Amino acid sequence: MIDLSPFVKTLDGKPVAVFGLGVSGLATVKALRALSVKVTAWDDNPDAQEAALQAGAEILPLAEQDLSDYACLVLAPGVPLHHPEPHPVVVAAHHAGIEIIGDIEVLHRCHHGRTTIGITGTNGKSTTAALLDHVLKTCGMKAALGGNIGTPVLDLKMPPKSGVFVLELSSFQLDLCPTFTPDIAVLLNITPDHLDRHGTMEEYVAVKARIFDGAQTAIISADDEYCREICERVLGLSPTESQQSAVSLSIQFYIIQNEGGEGVQIGSVHVEEGVLYETASGKTTEVGDLSELKIKGAHNHQNAAAAYAVARQFGLGPTEIYEAMKSFPGLAHRQFLTRVMNGVPYINDSKATNAESTAQALQCHRNIYWIAGGRTKEGGLEGLDPYMDRVRHVFLVGEAMDDFARWFKKHGVSYSLSGTLDMAVDAAHMMAQGERGQPGGAGTVLLSPACSSYDQFKNFEQRGDYFTSLVDALEEEETA
């Protein structure tokens, strides 16, 4: 647990309100109560209320309280801040004139002195953060991984002074960081997402771009229009010429250091035909063939390039970084191989909560028995039609089932209405095993929902864990 003493000193003895008692909210309550700070908390979930009560918090419906006597409101990232309209607790905080912050901001205000790496982007940030954490630790550095991945930041163990924080940062978390800026800021990509939360694409892009305000080093992709515009606008660098000369699969990152408030390019990292290259001082060096990594697919070239670019900022050598990347096993819910049965792989890609992320999985496999659905996001399955020749059959679940069925019917794709994940896994398993002898060979059972999990599950991890338990329970002898 992080020592919040420096933050607590700024509270002037006032209590703190904590709204939303998921893992990060509970970690905040516990860390504050460890220093005897009075905490009033609320969550609509009675079990979460009980957990906070056991941790020493007072439980009151905060949206109905006068918050004027509180130092601040620590808000869970998923609570609407602006759109479609502010949550009542946000309105109450504004009315009381108190700050609304998140746990990342609380950590920042502890003035811990450790180098902080912040990684954001629409897709790939979890894999990039986990890969970077693995590389740094494999190369002998002390690192603490948290944020939007794994352990809440206030539950982390403080690394030594020479260590680093590796933080995955969602747009929701960045929205709750009025003063936080990482020392090294990374932007991977931007595609339309979370527009129900941010209102417009322009606002979503602006929140992502905020990660560079005050950062000492910026590592920014030049692979999509939004990132290129941020490169030009925020950092004063125009990558247009380099982007035009890159091959179609090339992935380009620019490394910029701020000097006197202006961005100065100090190097770049790119991928060409699957090979990672670094350019510095006008010299380009081949680092290694990314096909040797366990994480596959062109999208992971971007993740590897970003992780490599960050690792180089700590003086680590190209060869040791590359060798460390080769031993990274991947993430449990991101194209993770759960099991192979009679030559049929069962892939857990539960973290694919939008079409863009699912596209990355579809392009890596053929003869796919695809489990899709959940709570749909804006855009639905838009952009996935080029991959439908890879799909043998779709098993639909969740709230999106009927809307998705109409989309697949329109595109001439065979589908079934499974309803729930257990029914979908059973049906996909039976079909995939029963059709192994057909032309094209054995297929792949792929859970890649292209939807959020909130209709039937607490989060994508719970959905992926349930898929894994269902697959592990399948009996091989029944698939003759």
C-alpha positions in Angstrom: 0.0 0.0 0.0 1.2 3.5 -0.9 2.0 5.9 2.0 -0.3 8.9 1.4 1.3 11.0 4.1 2.3 13.9 1.7 -1.2 14.0 0.2 -2.9 13.8 3.6 -0.9 16.9 4.8 -2.6 18.9 2.0 -6.1 18.1 3.3 -5.9 20.5 6.3 -7.7 17.9 8.5 -10.7 17.8 6.3 -12.5 14.5 5.4 -12.4 12.9 2.0 -15.4 11.7 0.0 -15.0 8.5 -2.1 -17.6 7.6 -4.6 -17.5 4.3 -6.4 -16.1 1.3 -4.4 -14.6 -0.9 -7.0 -11.0 -2.1 -6.5 -9.5 1.4 -6.9 -12.2 3.0 -4.7 -11.6 0.5 -1.9 -7.9 0.9 -2.2 -8.3 4.6 -1.7 -10.5 4.1 1.4 -7.9 1.7 2.9 -4.9 3.9 2.2 -6.6 7.0 3.7 -8.0 5.2 6.7 -4.5 3.8 7.4 -3.6 7.4 8.2 -6.7 8.0 10.2 -8.3 10.3 7.5 -12.1 10.5 7.9 -13.6 9.0 4.8 -17.2 9.0 3.7 -18.0 6.6 0.9 -20.8 5.4 -1.3 -21.6 2.8 -3.9 -24.9 1.4 -5.0 -23.6 -2.1 -4.4 -24.4 -3.3 -0.8 -21.4 -5.6 -0.9 -19.1 -2.8 -1.8 -20.6 -0.7 1.0 -19.9 -3.4 3.5 -16.3 -3.7 2.4 -15.8 0.0 2.8 -17.5 0.0 6.2 -15.1 -2.8 7.3 -12.2 -0.6 6.1 -13.4 2.1 8.4 -15.4 4.4 6.1 -18.7 6.1 6.9 -21.3 5.0 4.4 -23.7 7.8 3.2 -25.3 8.5 -0.1 -22.9 11.3 -1.1 -25.0 12.7 -3.9 -27.5 13.8 -1.3 -25.0 15.3 1.1 -23.6 18.8 1.5 -20.0 18.2 0.5 -18.7 21.7 1.5 -16.7 20.4 4.4 -14.8 17.8 2.4 -11.3 18.3 1.0 -12.1 16.6 -2.3 -14.2 13.9 -4.0 -12.2 10.9 -5.2 -14.3 9.6 -8.0 -14.3 6.1 -9.7 -13.2 6.4 -13.3 -16.5 4.9 -14.7 -18.8 7.5 -13.1 -20.1 10.1 -15.7 -18.2 13.3 -15.3 -19.6 15.3 -18.2 -21.6 13.2 -20.6 -24.3 12.2 -21.2 -24.8 14.3 -18.1 -22.8 14.7 -14.9 -23.6 12.2 -12.2 -25.5 13.7 -9.3 -22.5 13.3 -7.0 -20.4 15.3 -9.5 -23.1 18.0 -9.4 -23.0 18.0 -5.6 -19.2 18.4 -5.7 -19.4 21.3 -8.1 -22.0 22.9 -6.0 -19.8 22.6 -2.9 -16.8 23.9 -4.8 -14.5 21.0 -4.1 -12.0 19.2 -6.4 -13.0 16.0 -8.2 -9.9 13.7 -8.6 -9.0 10.1 -9.2 -6.6 7.7 -7.5 -3.9 8.5 -10.1 -4.0 12.1 -9.1 -3.8 11.1 -5.4 -0.6 9.1 -6.1 0.9 12.0 -8.0 0.2 14.4 -5.0 2.4 12.1 -2.8 5.4 13.6 -4.6 7.1 10.1 -4.5 10.0 11.0 -6.7 9.9 7.8 -8.8 10.0 8.0 -12.6 6.4 7.5 -13.9 5.5 6.1 -17.3 2.0 6.8 -18.5 0.7 4.8 -21.4 -2.6 5.6 -23.1 -4.4 4.9 -26.4 -7.6 3.4 -27.6 -6.2 -0.1 -28.0 -3.0 -1.9 -27.0 -2.2 0.0 -23.8 -2.6 -3.0 -21.5 -0.3 -5.2 -23.6 2.2 -2.4 -23.9 2.2 -1.6 -20.2 2.6 -5.3 -19.3 5.3 -5.9 -21.9 7.2 -2.8 -20.7 6.9 -4.0 -17.1 8.2 -7.4 -18.1 11.1 -5.9 -20.0 12.2 -3.6 -17.3 12.1 -6.3 -14.6 13.8 -8.8 -16.8 16.6 -6.3 -17.4 17.1 -5.9 -13.7 15.0 -2.7 -12.9 12.4 -2.4 -10.2 9.0 -1.5 -11.6 5.4 -1.3 -10.3 2.6 -2.0 -12.8 -0.8 -0.6 -12.2 -3.5 1.9 -13.1 -6.1 0.6 -15.6 -4.4 -2.8 -15.5 -4.1 -5.2 -12.5 -3.5 -3.6 -9.2 -5.0 -0.2 -8.2 -2.2 2.3 -7.9 -2.8 2.9 -4.2 -2.4 -0.8 -3.5 1.0 -1.0 -5.2 4.2 -1.4 -3.3 6.3 1.7 -3.6 9.4 0.9 -5.8 12.8 2.1 -4.6 14.0 5.5 -5.6 15.7 4.1 -8.7 12.5 2.2 -9.7 9.6 3.3 -11.9 5.8 3.3 -12.0 4.4 1.8 -15.2 0.8 3.1 -15.5 -1.9 2.2 -18.0 -4.1 5.2 -18.2 -7.6 5.3 -19.7 -9.3 8.4 -20.9 -11.6 8.2 -17.9 -8.6 8.2 -15.5 -6.9 11.1 -17.4 -10.2 13.1 -17.0 -9.7 12.9 -13.2 -6.0 14.1 -13.2 -6.0 17.9 -13.1 -2.3 18.2 -12.3 -0.8 14.7 -12.9 1.6 14.3 -15.8 3.9 11.3 -16.2 7.6 11.8 -16.8 7.4 9.6 -19.9 4.1 9.9 -21.8 3.1 7.3 -24.4 0.3 7.6 -26.9 -0.3 4.5 -29.0 -3.3 5.2 -31.2 -6.7 6.9 -31.2 -9.9 5.5 -32.8 -13.5 6.3 -32.0 -14.4 4.9 -28.5 -16.2 6.0 -25.3 -18.1 8.7 -27.1 -21.0 8.1 -24.7 -18.7 9.3 -22.0 -16.8 12.1 -23.8 -19.6 13.4 -26.0 -17.6 14.1 -29.2 -14.5 12.7 -30.8 -12.8 16.1 -30.4 -13.2 15.9 -26.6 -12.0 12.3 -26.5 -8.9 13.3 -28.5 -8.3 16.3 -26.2 -8.4 14.1 -23.1 -5.8 11.7 -24.6 -3.6 14.6 -25.7 -3.6 15.9 -22.2 -1.1 13.2 -21.1 1.7 15.2 -22.8 1.2 18.4 -20.8 4.4 18.8 -18.9 5.8 15.4 -19.7 9.7 15.3 -19.9 9.6 12.8 -22.7 6.8 12.0 -25.2 6.7 8.8 -27.2 3.9 9.2 -29.8 2.7 7.1 -32.7 2.3 8.6 -36.1 0.1 5.8 -37.5 -3.3 7.5 -37.4 -4.7 10.9 -38.2 -5.5 11.9 -34.7 -2.1 11.0 -33.3 -0.3 12.8 -36.2 -2.4 15.9 -35.5 -1.4 15.8 -31.8 2.2 15.3 -32.8 2.0 18.5 -34.8 -0.2 20.6 -32.5 1.2 19.6 -29.0 4.8 18.8 -29.8 5.5 20.9 -32.8 6.6 18.0 -34.9 5.3 17.2 -38.3 5.7 13.5 -39.2 3.9 13.7 -42.5 6.9 13.1 -44.8 8.1 10.1 -42.8 4.6 8.6 -42.7 4.2 8.9 -46.4 7.5 7.0 -47.1 6.5 4.1 -44.7 5.3 0.8 -46.1 1.7 -0.2 -45.3 2.5 -2.2 -42.2 5.1 0.3 -40.9 4.6 1.6 -37.4 6.4 4.8 -36.5 6.9 6.3 -33.0 8.7 9.6 -32.4 10.6 10.3 -29.3 10.5 13.9 -28.2 12.0 15.7 -25.2 10.7 19.0 -23.9 13.2 21.8 -23.8 12.0 25.2 -22.7 8.4 24.2 -23.4 9.1 23.1 -27.0 9.3 19.5 -28.3 12.7 18.4 -29.7 12.8 15.1 -31.6 15.6 12.9 -30.3 14.9 9.7 -32.2 12.3 7.3 -33.6 11.4 3.7 -33.6 9.6 1.9 -36.4 8.6 -1.5 -37.7 8.9 -2.4 -41.4 7.9 -5.8 -42.7 7.8 -7.1 -39.2 11.3 -6.0 -38.3 11.9 -3.4 -35.5 14.3 -0.5 -36.2 15.6 2.4 -34.2 16.9 5.7 -35.6 19.0 8.0 -33.5 21.6 10.7 -34.5 20.8 10.0 -38.2 21.7 6.3 -37.9 19.1 3.5 -38.3 19.8 0.2 -36.5 18.0 -3.1 -36.9 16.8 -4.4 -33.6 15.1 -7.7 -34.3 12.4 -9.7 -36.1 9.1 -9.3 -34.1 7.8 -12.6 -35.5 10.0 -14.2 -32.8 7.8 -12.7 -30.0 5.0 -14.7 -28.4 2.5 -11.9 -29.0 1.4 -12.1 -32.6 -0.2 -9.8 -35.1 0.6 -6.5 -36.7 -1.1 -4.6 -33.9 1.4 -6.1 -31.4 4.2 -4.5 -33.6 3.0 -1.2 -32.3 2.9 -2.4 -28.7 6.5 -3.8 -29.0 7.8 -0.6 -30.7 6.3 1.6 -28.0 7.7 -0.6 -25.2 11.1 -0.7 -26.8 11.2 3.1 -27.2 10.4 3.6 -23.5 12.9 1.0 -22.3 15.7 2.8 -24.3 15.1 5.9 -22.2 16.6 4.0 -19.2 19.9 3.2 -21.0 19.0 -0.4 -21.7 20.7 -1.9 -24.8 18.8 -2.9 -27.9 19.7 -6.6 -27.6 18.8 -7.0 -24.0 15.4 -5.3 -24.6 14.7 -7.5 -27.6 15.6 -10.7 -25.7 13.4 -9.7 -22.8 10.5 -9.0 -25.2 10.8 -12.5 -26.6 10.1 -14.1 -23.2 6.9 -12.1 -22.6 3.9 -14.5 -22.6 1.1 -12.1 -23.3 -2.0 -11.0 -21.3 -4.5 -13.4 -19.9 -7.5 -11.8 -21.7 -5.8 -10.5 -24.8 -5.6 -13.2 -27.5 -4.4 -15.6 -24.8 -4.2 -19.3 -25.8 -6.4 -21.0 -23.2 -6.2 -24.5 -24.5 -5.7 -26.6 -27.6 -8.0 -29.6 -28.1 -7.5 -31.9 -31.1 -5.7 -29.2 -33.0 -8.4 -26.5 -32.2 -7.1 -23.5 -30.2 -9.4 -21.8 -27.8 -8.5 -18.1 -27.6 -9.5 -15.7 -24.8 -9.7 -12.2 -26.2 -12.2 -10.9 -23.6 -10.4 -7.5 -23.5 -11.6 -6.8 -27.0 -14.4 -4.5 -26.1 -14.7 -2.7 -29.4 -14.7 -3.5 -33.1 -11.2 -2.0 -33.6 -9.7 -4.4 -31.0 -11.6 -7.4 -32.3 -10.3 -6.7 -35.8 -6.8 -7.3 -34.5 -7.8 -10.8 -33.4 -9.8 -11.6 -36.5 -6.8 -10.8 -38.7 -4.6 -13.2 -36.8 -6.8 -16.4 -37.4 -8.8 -18.2 -40.0 -11.7 -20.7 -39.9 -13.0 -18.8 -36.8 -15.8 -20.0 -34.6 -16.4 -16.5 -33.1 -18.2 -15.7 -29.8 -19.3 -12.1 -29.9 -21.7 -9.8 -28.1 -22.3 -8.0 -24.8 -23.2 -4.4 -24.3 -22.5 -2.7 -27.6 -20.5 0.5 -28.1 -21.1 3.2 -30.6 -20.2 1.9 -34.1 -21.1 -1.6 -33.3 -19.3 -4.0 -35.7 -18.4 -1.2 -38.1 -15.2 -1.9 -40.0 -15.2 -5.7 -39.5 -16.6 -6.7 -42.9 -13.2 -7.2 -44.5 -12.5 -10.1 -42.1 -15.8 -12.0 -42.6 -14.2 -14.5 -45.0 -12.2 -15.7 -42.0 -15.3 -16.6 -40.0 -17.1 -19.9 -40.2 -19.8 -19.2 -37.7 -20.7 -16.6 -35.0 -22.2 -17.4 -31.6 -24.0 -14.3 -30.3 -24.5 -13.4 -26.6 -25.7 -10.5 -24.5 -27.6 -7.3 -25.1 -26.1 -6.8 -28.6 -27.3 -10.2 -29.8 -30.3 -9.0 -31.9 -28.5 -6.0 -33.4 -25.5 -8.0 -34.3 -27.6 -10.7 -35.8 -29.0 -8.2 -38.3 -25.5 -7.1 -39.1 -24.3 -10.7 -39.8 -27.5 -11.5 -41.8 -26.8 -8.4 -44.0 -23.2 -9.6 -44.5 -24.2 -13.2 -45.2 -22.4 -14.6 -42.2 -23.7 -17.8 -40.5 -24.7 -17.1 -36.9 -26.6 -18.6 -33.9 -28.3 -16.8 -31.0 -26.7 -18.4 -28.0 -27.7 -15.8 -25.4 -25.1 -16.6 -22.7 -21.4 -17.4 -22.7 -21.8 -21.0 -21.5 -24.3 -21.8 -24.3 -21.9 -20.2 -26.8 -18.9 -22.1 -25.7 -20.7 -25.4 -25.8 -22.1 -24.7 -29.3 -18.8 -23.4 -30.6 -16.9 -26.3 -29.2 -19.2 -28.9 -30.7 -19.2 -27.2 -34.1 -15.4 -26.6 -34.2 -14.6 -30.2 -33.2 -17.3 -31.7 -35.5 -16.0 -29.8 -38.5 -12.3 -30.5 -38.1 -12.2 -32.7 -41.2 -13.7 -30.1 -43.5 -11.6 -28.2 -46.1 -9.4 -25.6 -44.6 -8.5 -27.7 -41.6 -9.2 -27.2 -37.9 -10.7 -23.9 -36.9 -10.2 -21.6 -33.9 -12.7 -20.9 -31.1 -12.4 -17.2 -30.4 -14.0 -15.2 -27.7 -13.6 -11.6 -29.0 -16.8 -9.8 -28.0 -16.4 -6.4 -29.6 -18.6 -5.2 -26.7 -18.2 -4.3 -23.1 -19.0 -6.9 -20.5 -21.4 -4.9 -18.3 -24.6 -6.6 -19.4 -23.7 -10.0 -17.9 -20.4 -9.6 -16.1 -18.7 -7.2 -13.7 -15.8 -6.6 -16.1 -13.9 -8.1 -19.0 -11.7 -10.1 -16.6 -14.6 -11.9 -15.0 -15.9 -12.6 -18.5 -12.6 -14.0 -19.6 -12.1 -16.0 -16.5 -15.5 -17.6 -17.0 -14.7 -18.5 -20.6 -11.4 -20.1 -19.4 -13.3 -22.1 -16.7 -15.8 -23.3 -19.3 -13.0 -24.3 -21.8 -11.0 -26.1 -19.1 -14.2 -28.1 -18.2 -14.6 -29.4 -21.7 -13.9 -33.1 -22.0 -11.7 -34.1 -24.9 -13.0 -37.7 -25.1 -16.5 -36.3 -26.1 -15.1 -34.9 -29.3 -14.6 -38.0 -31.4 
